[in-house]
Each structure stands twice: as C-alpha cells, then as structure tokens.
Amino acid sequence: MKKIEQIMLLLTCLAIMVVSAMQRDGKIWGHDMAKTASTDTTASDSINPVTTLSDGTTVINTTTLAKDILGYVGTVPLEIHLKDGKISQVKALKNNETPEFFDEAKKLLTWWDGKTPEQALAHRPDAVSGATFSSNAIIGNVHAGLRYASAHASDTSASIAPSLTSKTVVGLIVVLMAAIIPLFFRNKTYRTIQLVLNVVVLGLWCGTFINWSLLVGYTSSGINFWASLIPIIMLVTAFVYPLFGRKDYYCINICPFGSIQDLAGKANHRKRKLSNKAIKYLRYFRQALFAALMILMLTGVSFEWMDYEVFSAFIFRSAATVVIIMAVTFVLLAIFVPRPYCRFVCPTGTLLKLAEGNR
C-alpha cells in the first residue's frame, strides 16, 4: 500500500510538471499542444530556414533545423548571418534557458565571426565552463544551420551528437560515485571527499544540478539522452531511488548546494540547536512558500522565481547578485544550523519530498 501511495505521489509531481510546461511553453516533451487537430505542422514549422536580406546577407534560422537539439531546458534557436562567404554574426533567438547559464554560453556567439562555413564546421569551440548544455546547444545549432545551407549533409541531426569532453567524463564519474558508493560503503573521510567533488565538479565546473528550470524544461522540450547523462543520473536518484527505500538520496549524497552546506557545517561541531517550535514554524514557512510558488506557476502568473533558486550561484560569473547573496547567506548559516536552505526553504527539495511522501 505504501508503494502505491508513493507511485501516486510521483505521478502527482509529474502532473505538476506537465501543467507547468503547458502554462509556460505550450509544449509537452517537444510536442506543441496548441496545434489544431486538422494540421500536422506547428507555427514554427512554417519558418523559412534561409532568407536573403536586401544587402545580400544570407540569414539561416535554425528554429526548425535544430528542433531536436536541446540546451539546459529546451531548444536554443539561432540566426546565422553569412555575407561575402563568411559568417558575419550569430544571433540568439528567444529561448527558455536559465539566464545565468545562457549569459555565459552567449560568449560563444562571436567565436564564428569571420570564418567561412567550411572553417566553422571543421572546428568546434570548447563549451563554456558552467554552461555546458547551453554551449553544446549553440554549437549544435550553428553546425546544423551551416550543414543545411551548404548542403554538406542531408541529415542535420548528425551534427548534434555531444562530444565526450574531459568535463563530461569527470562529471559522469563523480555523479556515478555519488549514486552508487554510498549504497554499499559508509565512511566519514570518503563522504567528505565526495562532498568536495560534488561542489567542485558537479556544481562549479559542470554547473549541473536539479532545479525547477531543469524539470519544467525537460517536461516541455524532452530530454536529449546523450547530452544529459549527468542530470539523468541525478533524476534517477531523486525520483526512482525513493521507491526502493532510499529517501532523500539525491539531497543528501549528490546535490551540490546540499554538499556545500554540509562542508560548511564541518567548520563548527557545536551547532545551534533550534527549538522544536522554531523548527515547526520554519517547516510551515517552507510549505507556505512552496504553495505560493505553485500557485504562481500553475496559474501562469509568474515563472521568474525559477531563476532565483540558489543553485545558479554556482555559475557565479553570471549569476544574479541577489542569488549569490542568498547562497552565501545560507552557506554561512549552515556553519551554525545544519542545512538551513534544504530544511526550511528549497522549493526543489520540497517537490522531491512530496514525491517521496515526506513532509
């Protein structure tokens, strides 16, 4: 009976994601739900991939050419401008990427300026640290657009296979360690090492973690499996492990922000003990905050709060100042109170607890 209840709660969380994706993007797993039953094409399908401006510039729009190439939370369409046989500009079109991620990845847009299509296709720039998914989506869009324009390949999707970079390999190793080793081996020294790896590799280097932007983005646009191996493993530990008795596994063993709070707590072994009454009211606050955010999201009033979860502070070079301030504040509080953000605020963690049947 308990298992059935957990499955029902998990389906409830999925329903929340579906409604949120519909409200924000009008799509579910890449399918435009607004299209009429009498047509097989969406509005985006009518976009002409190649147009010519009055000054002779050829503009390639990758909206339809690269609709299977996903960034962190969805597609990342571009306009590629070609003039006199060379790329004069690569321009980002509207997307749903988290601003902190995409602002970093946008540094790539000038990398192709002045190159011929042949030169651009022959070389691949490195992904921007901390914005790997958005970076790979930009690179994939450029290659797909140039391949289409140059008629070098009839299948533009051939350009979207992610490169197995050292960052991806190391990130996979770290997340697999966190997903497997604590199941069989418990040791304080190893745990400290794993916490450091979670923060440095998964958080600061890869910029990979579960948050609302990721969940709604995947529900809206689908998942590019090979480009999303690290977050997929995280999602398995967050939503599947609890079905087998491993509750809070992601939060305790993998989450980079949970890990940095644990590390901060190691600096002070004499924690401030909160009264049961204080803990009770703080938990009520977390639940009330979650309810308010759900109302804003499910009614379509506001989705901006997703960009202000503290996780994006790991992308510190482009994170909003208020996000960095919140993150630093909670890390400092963690020196005196165990995991204050996780226990009393985190909207993502509250969703995971809901899926597990925890309060």
KERO-184833 format. One record per residue (C-alpha): residue number from 1; residue in one letter; z negated, x negated, y negated. Coordinates in steps of 0.5 Angstrom, whole numbers, plus 500, padded with zeros to 3 digits. Example, Ala and Ser with C-alpha at 12.3 -4.5 7.8 and 13.67 -1.06 7.14 Angstrom:
+-----+------+-----+-----+-----+
| pos | code |   w |   u |   v |
+-----+------+-----+-----+-----+
|   1 |    A | 484 | 475 | 509 |
|   2 |    S | 486 | 473 | 502 |
+-----+------+-----+-----+-----+
This chain:
+-----+------+-----+-----+-----+
| pos | code |   w |   u |   v |
+-----+------+-----+-----+-----+
|   1 |    M | 500 | 500 | 500 |
|   2 |    K | 498 | 494 | 495 |
|   3 |    K | 505 | 491 | 497 |
|   4 |    I | 509 | 498 | 495 |
|   5 |    E | 505 | 498 | 488 |
|   6 |    Q | 507 | 491 | 487 |
|   7 |    I | 514 | 493 | 488 |
|   8 |    M | 514 | 499 | 484 |
|   9 |    L | 511 | 495 | 478 |
|  10 |    L | 516 | 490 | 479 |
|  11 |    L | 521 | 495 | 478 |
|  12 |    T | 518 | 498 | 472 |
|  13 |    C | 519 | 491 | 469 |
|  14 |    L | 526 | 491 | 471 |
|  15 |    A | 527 | 498 | 468 |
|  16 |    I | 524 | 495 | 461 |
|  17 |    M | 529 | 489 | 461 |
|  18 |    V | 534 | 494 | 462 |
|  19 |    V | 533 | 498 | 457 |
|  20 |    S | 531 | 493 | 452 |
|  21 |    A | 538 | 490 | 454 |
|  22 |    M | 541 | 496 | 452 |
|  23 |    Q | 538 | 497 | 446 |
|  24 |    R | 539 | 490 | 443 |
|  25 |    D | 546 | 488 | 446 |
|  26 |    G | 549 | 495 | 449 |
|  27 |    K | 550 | 491 | 456 |
|  28 |    I | 547 | 490 | 463 |
|  29 |    W | 549 | 484 | 467 |
|  30 |    G | 555 | 483 | 463 |
|  31 |    H | 558 | 490 | 463 |
|  32 |    D | 559 | 494 | 456 |
|  33 |    M | 555 | 500 | 458 |
|  34 |    A | 559 | 503 | 451 |
|  35 |    K | 566 | 503 | 454 |
|  36 |    T | 568 | 510 | 456 |
|  37 |    A | 570 | 512 | 463 |
|  38 |    S | 577 | 513 | 461 |
|  39 |    T | 578 | 506 | 459 |
|  40 |    D | 577 | 499 | 463 |
|  41 |    T | 577 | 495 | 457 |
|  42 |    T | 572 | 493 | 452 |
|  43 |    A | 573 | 492 | 445 |
|  44 |    S | 572 | 485 | 446 |
|  45 |    D | 578 | 485 | 451 |
|  46 |    S | 583 | 487 | 445 |
|  47 |    I | 581 | 481 | 441 |
|  48 |    N | 587 | 476 | 441 |
|  49 |    P | 585 | 470 | 443 |
|  50 |    V | 590 | 466 | 439 |
|  51 |    T | 592 | 467 | 432 |
|  52 |    T | 596 | 463 | 426 |
|  53 |    L | 594 | 463 | 419 |
|  54 |    S | 598 | 463 | 413 |
|  55 |    D | 597 | 456 | 412 |
|  56 |    G | 600 | 454 | 419 |
|  57 |    T | 593 | 453 | 422 |
|  58 |    T | 592 | 456 | 429 |
|  59 |    V | 586 | 459 | 431 |
|  60 |    I | 583 | 460 | 438 |
|  61 |    N | 578 | 466 | 439 |
|  62 |    T | 574 | 464 | 446 |
|  63 |    T | 571 | 471 | 446 |
|  64 |    T | 575 | 474 | 452 |
|  65 |    L | 577 | 467 | 454 |
|  66 |    A | 570 | 465 | 456 |
|  67 |    K | 566 | 471 | 457 |
|  68 |    D | 563 | 468 | 463 |
|  69 |    I | 560 | 462 | 460 |
|  70 |    L | 553 | 463 | 458 |
|  71 |    G | 548 | 460 | 454 |
|  72 |    Y | 541 | 461 | 454 |
|  73 |    V | 541 | 468 | 453 |
|  74 |    G | 548 | 470 | 453 |
|  75 |    T | 555 | 468 | 451 |
|  76 |    V | 557 | 464 | 446 |
|  77 |    P | 564 | 465 | 443 |
|  78 |    L | 567 | 460 | 438 |
|  79 |    E | 573 | 460 | 434 |
|  80 |    I | 577 | 453 | 435 |
|  81 |    H | 582 | 451 | 429 |
|  82 |    L | 588 | 447 | 430 |
|  83 |    K | 592 | 444 | 424 |
|  84 |    D | 597 | 439 | 425 |
|  85 |    G | 596 | 438 | 432 |
|  86 |    K | 589 | 436 | 431 |
|  87 |    I | 582 | 440 | 431 |
|  88 |    S | 580 | 442 | 424 |
|  89 |    Q | 574 | 446 | 425 |
|  90 |    V | 570 | 449 | 431 |
|  91 |    K | 566 | 455 | 428 |
|  92 |    A | 561 | 459 | 432 |
|  93 |    L | 561 | 467 | 432 |
|  94 |    K | 556 | 472 | 433 |
|  95 |    N | 551 | 471 | 439 |
|  96 |    N | 544 | 472 | 441 |
|  97 |    E | 542 | 465 | 442 |
|  98 |    T | 535 | 464 | 440 |
|  99 |    P | 536 | 461 | 433 |
| 100 |    E | 531 | 455 | 435 |
| 101 |    F | 536 | 453 | 440 |
| 102 |    F | 542 | 454 | 437 |
| 103 |    D | 541 | 451 | 431 |
| 104 |    E | 540 | 444 | 435 |
| 105 |    A | 546 | 446 | 439 |
| 106 |    K | 551 | 447 | 433 |
| 107 |    K | 550 | 440 | 431 |
| 108 |    L | 556 | 439 | 437 |
| 109 |    L | 561 | 443 | 433 |
| 110 |    T | 563 | 437 | 429 |
| 111 |    W | 564 | 433 | 435 |
| 112 |    W | 571 | 435 | 436 |
| 113 |    D | 574 | 435 | 429 |
| 114 |    G | 580 | 430 | 428 |
| 115 |    K | 581 | 430 | 436 |
| 116 |    T | 587 | 432 | 439 |
| 117 |    P | 587 | 438 | 444 |
| 118 |    E | 588 | 432 | 450 |
| 119 |    Q | 583 | 428 | 447 |
| 120 |    A | 578 | 433 | 446 |
| 121 |    L | 579 | 435 | 454 |
| 122 |    A | 579 | 428 | 456 |
| 123 |    H | 572 | 427 | 453 |
| 124 |    R | 565 | 431 | 454 |
| 125 |    P | 560 | 430 | 449 |
| 126 |    D | 552 | 430 | 451 |
| 127 |    A | 548 | 436 | 451 |
| 128 |    V | 543 | 436 | 445 |
| 129 |    S | 536 | 435 | 448 |
| 130 |    G | 532 | 441 | 448 |
| 131 |    A | 538 | 446 | 447 |
| 132 |    T | 542 | 444 | 454 |
| 133 |    F | 544 | 451 | 455 |
| 134 |    S | 547 | 453 | 448 |
| 135 |    S | 550 | 446 | 448 |
| 136 |    N | 554 | 447 | 455 |
| 137 |    A | 556 | 454 | 453 |
| 138 |    I | 559 | 451 | 447 |
| 139 |    I | 562 | 445 | 451 |
| 140 |    G | 565 | 450 | 456 |
| 141 |    N | 568 | 455 | 450 |
| 142 |    V | 572 | 449 | 447 |
| 143 |    H | 575 | 447 | 454 |
| 144 |    A | 576 | 454 | 456 |
| 145 |    G | 580 | 455 | 449 |
| 146 |    L | 584 | 449 | 449 |
| 147 |    R | 586 | 450 | 456 |
| 148 |    Y | 588 | 456 | 454 |
| 149 |    A | 592 | 454 | 448 |
| 150 |    S | 595 | 448 | 451 |
| 151 |    A | 597 | 452 | 458 |
| 152 |    H | 594 | 446 | 462 |
| 153 |    A | 591 | 451 | 467 |
| 154 |    S | 591 | 458 | 468 |
| 155 |    D | 584 | 459 | 470 |
| 156 |    T | 580 | 457 | 464 |
| 157 |    S | 574 | 458 | 468 |
| 158 |    A | 575 | 451 | 471 |
| 159 |    S | 572 | 448 | 465 |
| 160 |    I | 565 | 452 | 465 |
| 161 |    A | 562 | 448 | 471 |
| 162 |    P | 556 | 445 | 469 |
| 163 |    S | 556 | 437 | 469 |
| 164 |    L | 550 | 435 | 473 |
| 165 |    T | 546 | 430 | 468 |
| 166 |    S | 540 | 426 | 469 |
| 167 |    K | 536 | 431 | 465 |
| 168 |    T | 538 | 437 | 469 |
| 169 |    V | 537 | 433 | 476 |
| 170 |    V | 530 | 430 | 473 |
| 171 |    G | 528 | 437 | 471 |
| 172 |    L | 530 | 440 | 477 |
| 173 |    I | 526 | 435 | 481 |
| 174 |    V | 520 | 437 | 476 |
| 175 |    V | 520 | 444 | 477 |
| 176 |    L | 521 | 444 | 485 |
| 177 |    M | 515 | 439 | 485 |
| 178 |    A | 511 | 445 | 481 |
| 179 |    A | 514 | 450 | 485 |
| 180 |    I | 512 | 447 | 492 |
| 181 |    I | 507 | 442 | 492 |
| 182 |    P | 501 | 446 | 489 |
| 183 |    L | 502 | 451 | 495 |
| 184 |    F | 500 | 445 | 500 |
| 185 |    F | 496 | 440 | 496 |
| 186 |    R | 491 | 440 | 491 |
| 187 |    N | 489 | 434 | 487 |
| 188 |    K | 486 | 433 | 480 |
| 189 |    T | 490 | 427 | 479 |
| 190 |    Y | 496 | 430 | 481 |
| 191 |    R | 495 | 436 | 477 |
| 192 |    T | 494 | 432 | 471 |
| 193 |    I | 501 | 428 | 473 |
| 194 |    Q | 504 | 435 | 474 |
| 195 |    L | 502 | 438 | 467 |
| 196 |    V | 504 | 432 | 463 |
| 197 |    L | 511 | 433 | 467 |
| 198 |    N | 511 | 440 | 465 |
| 199 |    V | 510 | 439 | 458 |
| 200 |    V | 515 | 432 | 457 |
| 201 |    V | 520 | 434 | 462 |
| 202 |    L | 521 | 442 | 462 |
| 203 |    G | 518 | 443 | 455 |
| 204 |    L | 520 | 437 | 450 |
| 205 |    W | 526 | 434 | 454 |
| 206 |    C | 530 | 440 | 457 |
| 207 |    G | 527 | 446 | 453 |
| 208 |    T | 526 | 450 | 459 |
| 209 |    F | 521 | 456 | 460 |
| 210 |    I | 521 | 463 | 461 |
| 211 |    N | 520 | 468 | 455 |
| 212 |    W | 523 | 475 | 453 |
| 213 |    S | 529 | 472 | 450 |
| 214 |    L | 531 | 469 | 456 |
| 215 |    L | 529 | 475 | 460 |
| 216 |    V | 533 | 480 | 456 |
| 217 |    G | 539 | 475 | 455 |
| 218 |    Y | 539 | 475 | 463 |
| 219 |    T | 539 | 482 | 464 |
| 220 |    S | 544 | 483 | 458 |
| 221 |    S | 549 | 478 | 460 |
| 222 |    G | 548 | 476 | 467 |
| 223 |    I | 546 | 469 | 470 |
| 224 |    N | 551 | 463 | 471 |
| 225 |    F | 547 | 461 | 477 |
| 226 |    W | 549 | 453 | 477 |
| 227 |    A | 548 | 452 | 470 |
| 228 |    S | 541 | 456 | 470 |
| 229 |    L | 538 | 453 | 476 |
| 230 |    I | 531 | 451 | 473 |
| 231 |    P | 530 | 457 | 470 |
| 232 |    I | 532 | 461 | 476 |
| 233 |    I | 526 | 457 | 480 |
| 234 |    M | 521 | 459 | 474 |
| 235 |    L | 523 | 466 | 475 |
| 236 |    V | 522 | 466 | 483 |
| 237 |    T | 515 | 463 | 482 |
| 238 |    A | 514 | 468 | 476 |
| 239 |    F | 516 | 475 | 480 |
| 240 |    V | 517 | 473 | 487 |
| 241 |    Y | 511 | 469 | 489 |
| 242 |    P | 506 | 474 | 487 |
| 243 |    L | 509 | 479 | 492 |
| 244 |    F | 506 | 474 | 497 |
| 245 |    G | 499 | 473 | 494 |
| 246 |    R | 501 | 467 | 489 |
| 247 |    K | 499 | 471 | 483 |
| 248 |    D | 499 | 467 | 476 |
| 249 |    Y | 503 | 462 | 480 |
| 250 |    Y | 508 | 460 | 474 |
| 251 |    C | 503 | 461 | 469 |
| 252 |    I | 498 | 456 | 472 |
| 253 |    N | 503 | 451 | 475 |
| 254 |    I | 509 | 451 | 471 |
| 255 |    C | 509 | 454 | 464 |
| 256 |    P | 510 | 448 | 459 |
| 257 |    F | 505 | 451 | 454 |
| 258 |    G | 500 | 453 | 459 |
| 259 |    S | 500 | 446 | 461 |
| 260 |    I | 499 | 443 | 454 |
| 261 |    Q | 493 | 448 | 453 |
| 262 |    D | 490 | 445 | 460 |
| 263 |    L | 491 | 438 | 458 |
| 264 |    A | 488 | 439 | 451 |
| 265 |    G | 482 | 442 | 455 |
| 266 |    K | 481 | 436 | 459 |
| 267 |    A | 479 | 433 | 452 |
| 268 |    N | 473 | 437 | 452 |
| 269 |    H | 469 | 438 | 458 |
| 270 |    R | 464 | 442 | 454 |
| 271 |    K | 468 | 449 | 453 |
| 272 |    R | 465 | 454 | 448 |
| 273 |    K | 463 | 460 | 453 |
| 274 |    L | 465 | 467 | 450 |
| 275 |    S | 461 | 473 | 451 |
| 276 |    N | 464 | 478 | 456 |
| 277 |    K | 464 | 483 | 450 |
| 278 |    A | 468 | 478 | 446 |
| 279 |    I | 473 | 477 | 452 |
| 280 |    K | 473 | 484 | 453 |
| 281 |    Y | 476 | 486 | 446 |
| 282 |    L | 481 | 480 | 446 |
| 283 |    R | 484 | 482 | 452 |
| 284 |    Y | 484 | 489 | 449 |
| 285 |    F | 488 | 486 | 443 |
| 286 |    R | 493 | 483 | 448 |
| 287 |    Q | 494 | 489 | 451 |
| 288 |    A | 495 | 493 | 444 |
| 289 |    L | 500 | 487 | 441 |
| 290 |    F | 504 | 488 | 448 |
| 291 |    A | 504 | 495 | 447 |
| 292 |    A | 506 | 495 | 440 |
| 293 |    L | 512 | 490 | 441 |
| 294 |    M | 514 | 494 | 447 |
| 295 |    I | 515 | 500 | 442 |
| 296 |    L | 519 | 496 | 437 |
| 297 |    M | 523 | 493 | 442 |
| 298 |    L | 525 | 499 | 447 |
| 299 |    T | 526 | 504 | 441 |
| 300 |    G | 531 | 499 | 438 |
| 301 |    V | 527 | 498 | 431 |
| 302 |    S | 526 | 490 | 432 |
| 303 |    F | 527 | 484 | 437 |
| 304 |    E | 526 | 479 | 432 |
| 305 |    W | 519 | 478 | 434 |
| 306 |    M | 522 | 475 | 441 |
| 307 |    D | 524 | 469 | 436 |
| 308 |    Y | 517 | 467 | 435 |
| 309 |    E | 514 | 466 | 441 |
| 310 |    V | 510 | 459 | 441 |
| 311 |    F | 515 | 457 | 447 |
| 312 |    S | 520 | 455 | 442 |
| 313 |    A | 516 | 450 | 439 |
| 314 |    F | 518 | 445 | 444 |
| 315 |    I | 525 | 445 | 440 |
| 316 |    F | 520 | 442 | 434 |
| 317 |    R | 526 | 439 | 431 |
| 318 |    S | 529 | 446 | 429 |
| 319 |    A | 523 | 451 | 431 |
| 320 |    A | 521 | 455 | 425 |
| 321 |    T | 515 | 453 | 421 |
| 322 |    V | 510 | 459 | 423 |
| 323 |    V | 512 | 458 | 430 |
| 324 |    I | 510 | 450 | 430 |
| 325 |    I | 503 | 452 | 426 |
| 326 |    M | 502 | 457 | 431 |
| 327 |    A | 503 | 453 | 437 |
| 328 |    V | 499 | 447 | 434 |
| 329 |    T | 493 | 452 | 433 |
| 330 |    F | 493 | 455 | 440 |
| 331 |    V | 493 | 448 | 443 |
| 332 |    L | 487 | 446 | 438 |
| 333 |    L | 483 | 452 | 440 |
| 334 |    A | 485 | 450 | 447 |
| 335 |    I | 480 | 444 | 447 |
| 336 |    F | 474 | 449 | 446 |
| 337 |    V | 477 | 455 | 449 |
| 338 |    P | 481 | 455 | 456 |
| 339 |    R | 488 | 457 | 455 |
| 340 |    P | 487 | 462 | 449 |
| 341 |    Y | 494 | 464 | 448 |
| 342 |    C | 495 | 465 | 455 |
| 343 |    R | 489 | 469 | 456 |
| 344 |    F | 489 | 473 | 449 |
| 345 |    V | 496 | 473 | 446 |
| 346 |    C | 502 | 471 | 450 |
| 347 |    P | 507 | 477 | 451 |
| 348 |    T | 511 | 474 | 456 |
| 349 |    G | 505 | 473 | 460 |
| 350 |    T | 503 | 480 | 459 |
| 351 |    L | 509 | 482 | 462 |
| 352 |    L | 508 | 478 | 468 |
| 353 |    K | 501 | 480 | 469 |
| 354 |    L | 504 | 487 | 469 |
| 355 |    A | 509 | 486 | 475 |
| 356 |    E | 503 | 483 | 479 |
| 357 |    G | 499 | 489 | 478 |
| 358 |    N | 494 | 485 | 474 |
| 359 |    R | 491 | 487 | 467 |
+-----+------+-----+-----+-----+
